[in-house]
Amino acid sequence: MPGGTISSVNDFVIRFANVNGSGSASANEMFARAVMRMGVPVSPRNIFPSNIQGLPTWYEVRVTEAGHLGARGGVDFMVAMNPQTFDKDIAGIEPGGYLLYDSTKPLPQSKFRDDINVIGVPLTAICNKEYTDPRQRQLFKNIIYLGVLSALLDMDAKVIETLIGEQYKGKDKLIGPNVHALHLGRDWALENLKCPIGLRVRASDKVGDRIFIEGNSAAALGAVYGGATVCAWYPITPSSSLADAFTRYCAKLRVDKDTGEAKYAIIQAEDELASIGMVIGASWNGARAFTATSGPGISLMQEFCGLAYFAEVPAVIFDVQRGGPSTGMPTRTQQSDLLICAYASHGDTKHILLFPEDPHEAFEFGALSFDLADRLQTPIFVMLDLDIGMNHRLCAPLTWDDTRQYDRGKVMTYEELEAGTDFGRYLDVHGDGIPYRTYPGTHPTRGSFFTRGSTRDRYARYTEEGGPYVDNVMRLLRKFESAKDIVPRPLIANAEQQTKYGVIYYGSTSPAMDEAIELIEAKGHRLDRMRIRSFPFHSSVNSFVADHDFVYVVEQNRDGQLRSLIVNECGIDPVRLVPILHFDGTPITARFIAKAIGDHLDQLKVKRKQAAS
């Protein structure tokens, strides 16, 4: 075969091309879990349409003993089960890669490529011979191709059998038929195909103690541990599973053991406006409350976000970003809401954003966000995206210090009020811009105030005079400055190299960036790295840019939104920040980053040589 055949152990990308609603999702995920059970790290991604049934869907699994959890780019093995996308799926296979397809109906040679290995399995014929029920034929076909893969890739079938038993625990009548279907495929492959092929899965120990969890689930658990007792939300992809997970966790962890009484409130509101309004009301009353939404929901919440900022009411908003504008791409990923969240509402408004890179930080920042909201008395946006939120990831175990105390910030107590302590709801006592507040009902005669979104003085007394307004908004700016030393700081890598060039990145771009650095350095280039974890930016961001001739800013949106924030907030010459942008709705890949940065650095070398000559 021209170009040879791909051969690799525990290092390849396999993609399943199916039809949405065909029941393939559980079988495909079972494949990923089986590889992981064999001790080999995996990084799966579900690429699905925004309808219920009938359109193409893909499930990609990166098998990576080296532990690279970002998307790599390219496909080494394609399981092509969807005639609609057959040609496109074949086109995406790397030269020397493999194609598995249903060969029940012969296809002309023109449908294939000469530089790939074609593996035909009569899946439909096997199913029709074994089963009479149409639904069984469809569902078991997925398990049969899983069995074929187990033989082709030299996988331990017992691992998959165990997973089947776990999946159908309590439904014993389903376990036997699924195991039978698995061996139908495996036995057929062993009898009719050359097994194993060049791609193999061998037992390893590289998974370690890491856990396998979706970012939305981890963030929801972080909200529970962070003290949240109220969730008001409106369904929207890709954030709905966060509220669903919070509901499940609360049913276990927020119920009185003696009485069975629920110690939480979860409200599916009539729309996004109502949901954020409920969050603000609950938070003003002293509860820790949040909503989960995506870009279109943020658009609708703008005025209420401004109210919470100006009235200084804590609130947490989990924004699981997707492609936009408008309805955009509901089931595709982007980092496209930075600017709308940073400056949400009209007028001079600035909000605090947190950028978790994986489910572990989604849990950590999910819990931290409630402390920050209370301490800073302001909305906190936790900026997830579909890639983190709706895909399973291997990550460090979630940990919690049981001695940790919630940071409620500056709250005036009954005793302090009773003693005559001066209380001005918007009075800056310490010069950090953060005033004291009271919980409703703290004192019968003192400490009460009327919360409003219109202008007022330091003692919450309504006024439209310019002086008090300027005093108030400048204090809010001081509070924002104070936040720079409170929110998670950037992390810097390779700084000891003192290179001329740097790169800034954040969020779900991180795993691809980590691998891209290896590819870039293999070409002889060196880059210092800074991962931004929050906004407002710590002073180290200015220092990092100042220490380099120029800095690449890698992000997943069209307009370079993080780059714009850095230019706007840090006063940096935009020429020194080179945008590396990926925004087609698929996760950014290591190959894309390495090529974009590598090409630019190569061009610089050529220009320097030309200048020298």
FIKOL-641866 format. One line per 2 residues: their letters; for each residue x, y, z of C-alpha. Coordinates in steps of 0.02 Angstrom, whole numbers. Layout:
# residues N
A> X/Y/Z; ...
# end
This chain:
# residues 613
MP> 0/0/0; 73/171/-47
GG> 135/264/106; 138/110/219
TI> 27/62/363; 10/151/530
SS> 77/46/671; 66/106/850
VN> 36/38/1023; -72/142/1142
DF> -57/298/1034; -190/329/902
VI> -354/418/866; -511/319/827
RF> -673/399/770; -847/324/765
AN> -965/396/634; -1146/356/676
VN> -1324/423/661; -1393/517/810
GS> -1522/412/902; -1453/245/842
GS> -1400/189/1017; -1215/198/973
AS> -1167/319/1113; -1159/189/1252
AN> -1058/66/1147; -935/201/1093
EM> -911/263/1271; -889/84/1327
FA> -743/70/1207; -661/223/1286
RA> -689/156/1461; -621/-15/1413
VM> -458/62/1352; -447/162/1513
RM> -481/6/1618; -330/-71/1532
GV> -228/70/1609; -210/176/1452
PV> -263/360/1460; -399/415/1340
SP> -471/581/1287; -645/560/1210
RN> -749/692/1124; -930/682/1072
IF> -975/781/916; -1163/783/901
PS> -1299/881/811; -1426/997/891
NI> -1574/884/853; -1642/729/938
QG> -1624/599/802; -1570/568/623
LP> -1420/680/592; -1237/628/590
TW> -1143/611/754; -963/569/790
YE> -872/504/943; -684/522/942
VR> -568/434/1062; -387/480/1076
VT> -289/334/1148; -134/412/1222
EA> -15/324/1340; 85/485/1345
GH> -66/565/1428; -104/700/1298
LG> -283/749/1333; -306/883/1200
AR> -372/848/1026; -228/794/913
GG> -303/814/741; -319/677/610
VD> -397/504/623; -301/340/620
FM> -451/222/628; -624/264/564
VA> -777/161/608; -893/221/469
MN> -1072/174/512; -1161/321/428
PQ> -1186/314/237; -1227/501/238
TF> -1052/549/292; -955/402/219
DK> -855/502/92; -812/638/216
DI> -764/511/348; -647/420/230
AG> -566/584/179; -518/618/360
IE> -416/460/383; -227/478/394
PG> -128/392/254; -93/215/312
GY> -243/220/428; -390/101/442
LL> -572/101/390; -701/-17/465
YD> -869/-18/374; -1024/-126/353
ST> -989/-232/200; -1160/-317/193
KP> -1195/-221/32; -1042/-219/-83
LP> -973/-46/-123; -877/1/-281
QS> -690/21/-266; -710/204/-308
KF> -784/232/-135; -617/192/-53
RD> -442/263/-48; -288/170/-105
DI> -182/233/40; -287/163/183
NV> -325/-11/250; -506/-59/217
IG> -588/-183/336; -760/-242/285
VP> -873/-330/410; -1051/-383/362
LT> -1127/-311/519; -1305/-300/455
AI> -1300/-478/390; -1234/-542/557
CN> -1373/-449/649; -1511/-505/530
KE> -1457/-686/549; -1455/-675/739
YT> -1601/-559/779; -1777/-533/712
DP> -1828/-376/809; -1779/-218/711
RQ> -1729/-122/867; -1621/-265/928
RQ> -1536/-272/759; -1494/-87/773
LF> -1435/-88/953; -1335/-248/948
KN> -1247/-195/789; -1154/-68/896
II> -1098/-201/1020; -1048/-317/877
YL> -930/-188/802; -861/-161/977
GV> -821/-346/979; -737/-333/809
LS> -630/-190/875; -580/-290/1027
AL> -505/-422/912; -426/-301/788
LD> -344/-197/925; -296/-346/1034
MD> -403/-287/1180; -450/-391/1331
AK> -630/-445/1302; -654/-480/1488
VI> -634/-294/1523; -779/-255/1407
ET> -883/-395/1482; -856/-318/1654
LI> -911/-148/1590; -1068/-224/1515
GE> -1107/-302/1684; -1084/-134/1770
QY> -1188/-40/1643; -1335/-159/1659
KG> -1319/-191/1845; -1490/-237/1911
KD> -1549/-281/1734; -1475/-455/1724
KL> -1579/-505/1575; -1484/-377/1469
IG> -1308/-431/1519; -1307/-600/1432
PN> -1372/-539/1263; -1246/-396/1258
VH> -1101/-511/1301; -1163/-630/1166
AL> -1166/-489/1038; -991/-437/1089
HL> -926/-612/1053; -1023/-625/891
GR> -917/-482/825; -755/-537/908
DW> -769/-717/849; -812/-664/671
AL> -660/-550/666; -542/-684/735
EN> -605/-809/605; -611/-694/453
LK> -486/-552/479; -301/-536/514
CP> -298/-494/699; -225/-391/774
IG> -188/-247/655; -49/-118/670
LR> -143/-19/801; -150/-105/970
VR> -204/-76/1149; -92/-156/1279
AS> -113/-153/1466; -23/-8/1550
DK> -21/85/1715; -25/265/1653
VG> -201/309/1711; -146/305/1893
DR> -268/376/2020; -348/497/1899
IF> -537/503/1885; -648/509/1730
IE> -780/646/1741; -869/779/1640
GN> -831/961/1677; -1014/1005/1705
SA> -1030/867/1836; -871/923/1922
AA> -928/1105/1923; -1096/1054/1996
LG> -1010/957/2134; -900/1109/2165
AV> -1057/1213/2187; -1121/1090/2318
YG> -956/1094/2413; -949/1282/2391
GA> -1110/1298/2491; -1237/1327/2353
TV> -1415/1289/2407; -1511/1375/2267
CA> -1503/1343/2080; -1619/1435/1961
WY> -1595/1391/1779; -1673/1376/1609
PI> -1625/1231/1494; -1495/1271/1361
TP> -1360/1169/1277; -1225/1140/1333
SS> -1259/1190/1514; -1413/1089/1559
SL> -1314/940/1621; -1234/1052/1753
AD> -1403/1090/1833; -1452/907/1813
AF> -1293/852/1903; -1322/979/2042
TR> -1496/905/2065; -1425/729/2082
YC> -1289/782/2204; -1411/882/2311
AK> -1526/731/2324; -1381/640/2407
LR> -1291/778/2500; -1421/912/2539
VD> -1554/807/2625; -1578/799/2813
KD> -1531/622/2865; -1662/617/3004
TG> -1813/700/2925; -1778/678/2739
EA> -1810/863/2715; -1726/942/2565
KY> -1604/1080/2611; -1598/1155/2439
AI> -1706/1238/2307; -1690/1202/2120
IQ> -1806/1299/2007; -1824/1280/1820
AE> -1876/1457/1779; -1983/1512/1633
DE> -1833/1594/1548; -1656/1655/1578
LA> -1712/1825/1641; -1815/1746/1778
SI> -1675/1626/1825; -1544/1761/1855
GM> -1674/1867/1945; -1708/1723/2064
VI> -1521/1699/2093; -1499/1883/2137
GA> -1648/1880/2255; -1588/1723/2343
SW> -1411/1789/2356; -1468/1957/2427
NG> -1561/1858/2559; -1402/1767/2610
AR> -1411/1604/2513; -1274/1547/2397
AF> -1359/1539/2228; -1311/1512/2047
TA> -1375/1487/1872; -1303/1386/1728
TS> -1322/1447/1549; -1233/1479/1385
GP> -1203/1629/1271; -1384/1663/1219
GI> -1435/1656/1403; -1297/1780/1449
SL> -1366/1897/1316; -1536/1894/1399
MQ> -1465/1916/1575; -1372/2078/1538
EF> -1479/2202/1634; -1492/2091/1788
CG> -1303/2064/1784; -1283/2253/1789
LA> -1405/2263/1935; -1305/2136/2036
YF> -1143/2228/1996; -1211/2400/2043
AE> -1315/2346/2193; -1169/2233/2243
VP> -1263/2071/2264; -1164/1907/2256
AV> -1209/1788/2115; -1125/1645/2022
IF> -1154/1613/1838; -1085/1457/1754
DV> -1068/1499/1570; -1040/1340/1467
QR> -990/1424/1305; -1041/1372/1130
GG> -1026/1446/957; -1118/1607/917
PS> -1182/1737/881; -1370/1717/894
TG> -1421/1535/914; -1255/1493/834
MP> -1192/1315/850; -1278/1244/1005
TR> -1178/1083/1006; -1007/1151/957
TQ> -875/1226/1068; -795/1399/1073
QS> -720/1522/1195; -832/1658/1128
DL> -915/1742/1278; -767/1829/1361
LI> -811/2006/1311; -998/1991/1338
CA> -967/1922/1513; -825/2038/1561
YA> -928/2192/1521; -1104/2122/1540
SH> -1237/2259/1553; -1233/2437/1491
GD> -1127/2574/1564; -960/2554/1653
TK> -973/2376/1712; -833/2250/1742
HI> -859/2072/1800; -745/1938/1869
LL> -713/1786/1760; -635/1618/1806
FP> -558/1505/1673; -545/1322/1728
ED> -441/1210/1615; -516/1040/1657
PH> -644/956/1771; -527/966/1920
EA> -519/1155/1908; -704/1161/1864
FE> -735/1084/2036; -606/1195/2121
FG> -665/1357/2039; -846/1305/2056
AL> -826/1302/2245; -712/1455/2249
SF> -834/1560/2148; -956/1570/2294
DL> -821/1631/2413; -769/1761/2285
AD> -949/1816/2255; -977/1841/2441
RL> -809/1922/2476; -819/2041/2329
QT> -1009/2060/2331; -1025/2043/2144
PI> -1068/1918/2006; -936/1787/1967
FV> -934/1704/1795; -860/1529/1785
ML> -811/1513/1602; -829/1333/1549
DL> -862/1277/1371; -939/1127/1285
DI> -771/1039/1265; -741/1040/1453
GM> -922/1033/1508; -996/891/1406
NH> -846/777/1377; -768/655/1498
RL> -590/695/1550; -457/611/1650
CA> -404/728/1788; -329/730/1961
PL> -449/670/2097; -564/802/2169
TW> -510/847/2344; -586/948/2485
DD> -519/1010/2651; -655/975/2780
TR> -583/1111/2892; -609/1242/2758
QY> -723/1385/2810; -832/1481/2689
DR> -775/1659/2659; -931/1765/2683
GK> -836/1927/2665; -881/2087/2756
VM> -1046/2055/2843; -1100/2170/2984
TY> -1166/2071/3132; -1307/2109/3253
EE> -1181/2139/3393; -1085/2266/3289
LE> -1243/2357/3241; -1307/2352/3419
AG> -1143/2428/3478; -1171/2578/3365
TD> -1043/2537/3229; -1064/2654/3082
FG> -1147/2561/2941; -1155/2629/2765
RY> -1202/2498/2638; -1087/2576/2508
LD> -959/2649/2627; -777/2603/2591
VH> -704/2575/2764; -537/2495/2719
GD> -496/2577/2553; -513/2416/2455
GI> -679/2464/2377; -773/2327/2469
PY> -908/2390/2588; -995/2299/2730
RT> -1165/2223/2701; -1298/2147/2814
YP> -1413/2000/2792; -1598/2046/2792
GT> -1669/2041/2967; -1501/2055/3056
HP> -1561/2198/3166; -1738/2265/3195
TR> -1693/2449/3175; -1515/2465/3106
GS> -1424/2392/2958; -1575/2388/2844
FF> -1561/2465/2671; -1661/2475/2512
TR> -1571/2387/2369; -1598/2474/2206
GS> -1514/2482/2037; -1520/2670/2024
TR> -1392/2791/2097; -1371/2820/2283
DR> -1244/2883/2408; -1132/2787/2529
YA> -1278/2757/2646; -1391/2687/2509
RY> -1493/2847/2502; -1562/2882/2329
TE> -1481/3027/2236; -1452/3080/2057
EG> -1311/3201/2099; -1152/3180/1999
GP> -1034/3182/2147; -1103/3029/2239
YV> -1119/2936/2073; -936/2965/2030
DN> -887/2918/2208; -983/2755/2193
VM> -922/2697/2023; -741/2740/2067
RL> -758/2636/2224; -821/2492/2118
LR> -664/2513/2013; -557/2503/2170
KF> -646/2343/2215; -606/2275/2043
ES> -423/2320/2070; -426/2233/2239
AK> -492/2077/2154; -331/2060/2053
DI> -242/1993/2206; -387/1884/2262
VP> -435/1785/2106; -328/1638/2045
RP> -162/1700/1975; -88/1652/1807
LI> 29/1502/1799; 195/1523/1709
AN> 299/1383/1633; 473/1383/1553
AE> 507/1558/1619; 684/1508/1665
QQ> 725/1491/1480; 712/1680/1459
TK> 661/1664/1278; 615/1806/1163
YG> 440/1742/1135; 295/1691/1245
VI> 122/1618/1230; -36/1655/1330
YY> -182/1534/1334; -326/1483/1447
GS> -466/1360/1483; -496/1209/1372
TS> -354/1262/1257; -230/1204/1390
PA> -209/1018/1351; -183/1050/1165
MD> -63/1191/1208; 40/1079/1322
EA> 64/954/1181; 92/1088/1050
IE> 241/1153/1149; 324/983/1127
LI> 297/992/939; 361/1171/931
EA> 516/1133/1034; 552/982/925
KG> 577/1108/784; 704/1203/887
HR> 592/1345/947; 572/1396/1129
LD> 424/1482/1208; 383/1538/1384
RM> 203/1499/1432; 73/1586/1537
RI> -98/1510/1573; -225/1643/1620
RS> -345/1580/1753; -450/1734/1790
FP> -500/1911/1748; -458/2044/1807
FH> -279/2012/1760; -143/2002/1890
SS> 6/2120/1867; 111/1970/1812
VN> 19/1975/1644; 94/2147/1608
SF> 264/2086/1664; 255/1930/1556
VA> 216/2029/1399; 349/2159/1440
DH> 481/2023/1458; 458/1959/1280
DF> 478/2033/1107; 302/1974/1069
VY> 176/1851/1138; 57/1732/1049
VV> -120/1730/1118; -206/1564/1082
EQ> -395/1556/1094; -550/1483/1016
NR> -647/1628/943; -639/1736/787
DG> -602/1906/861; -464/1869/986
QL> -569/1913/1138; -438/1875/1270
RS> -312/1975/1170; -434/2121/1164
LI> -458/2112/1352; -270/2114/1380
VN> -247/2262/1264; -392/2356/1342
EC> -357/2320/1524; -167/2316/1526
GI> -132/2456/1403; -21/2346/1295
DP> 24/2383/1114; -81/2259/1013
VR> 63/2235/891; 154/2138/1026
LV> 12/2013/1043; -1/1891/897
PI> -173/1807/885; -183/1619/857
LH> -367/1589/827; -471/1431/800
FD> -660/1446/790; -741/1314/679
GT> -832/1236/827; -715/1089/849
PI> -588/1086/992; -422/1166/951
TA> -286/1038/913; -101/1027/956
RF> -62/1014/771; -155/1175/733
IA> -66/1273/869; 106/1204/827
KA> 86/1241/642; 19/1417/667
IG> 155/1467/790; 291/1369/700
DH> 250/1449/533; 258/1623/610
LD> 424/1588/694; 494/1518/532
QL> 441/1676/441; 531/1779/572
KV> 691/1680/543; 680/1711/356
KR> 652/1898/384; 800/1908/502
KQ> 913/1821/376; 853/1937/239
AA> 885/2089/349; 1059/2025/393
S> 1105/2001/211
# end
